[in-house]
Amino acid sequence: MAPLASKPDLDVMKQVNRRFVTGVTVVTAMDGQTPRGLAVNAFSSISLDPATVMVCVQRTSSTHDCLFRADHLAINILSTDQLDVVGTFASKADDKFKDVEWESGPCGSPLIARSSAQMEVEIRERLQASTHTVFICRVVHASVAERHPMVYSAGKFFDGGALAPLG
């Protein structure tokens, strides 16, 4: 493949990304007997049948190697009353689970209490994409709570249940 003639300006790319509204997730897995996790907004559904999703994780993340070794992981879609949780999992804290209520999913992955929705998935593929690993996963367990999801845009968190429909 021929090299690109130019690269987009980094500040412009930051502004482009700030225009996109995304959900807020915490991706978790067990590292032996120790739960690990991190905040991730690069999550997407790929297919409903079979239920397949993807998450992207920066390879320099302290949680990356645990996820890369895991067979299963959990995707916790955060609710509007979990600002404390997103703050903890976006940090570099050693023990992010210290003050977080959670339980093991059917395959052992940490499911965080108060989440809007939760999935436990089996990792099927690990693709290397520049600075990140893309995990392609088959959903093996899913649950939904009656809690509005948290959304993120332009550096701020919003109530996903308070969005106004167009038209």
C-alpha angles and dihedrals in degrees: 000000000000117000117257116262092228142358124234115254111268093226091051090050090052089053091047091052092047089060092061118090113215140174121250119239138174113213114206140181139164119260098198102300094340122092115224132184150153140198112262130181095174095089128126143166112244101181139356095207106064091019102238130166138174136215128187121213128185110244092226091060114116087230096050098088092049090052092045091055095044126099092202136026136178129235112206113194103209124231129221092263094059104082086122090056096049089048092052096047094044089056131084092240115148096223107034092167095057095102100018122103112224144149135206117265121225091277094040102262117138113260111197118226119239093029120145091228138353136202132185112203141186112232108236103169138015113202124188113226112176106285095357142065116226111212113205108200140184114221113238099169134019136176135177128205129201091254127115114246122244115239131196132213137151093001095307137099122233140186106262090200092059097059113126116232118235122236 
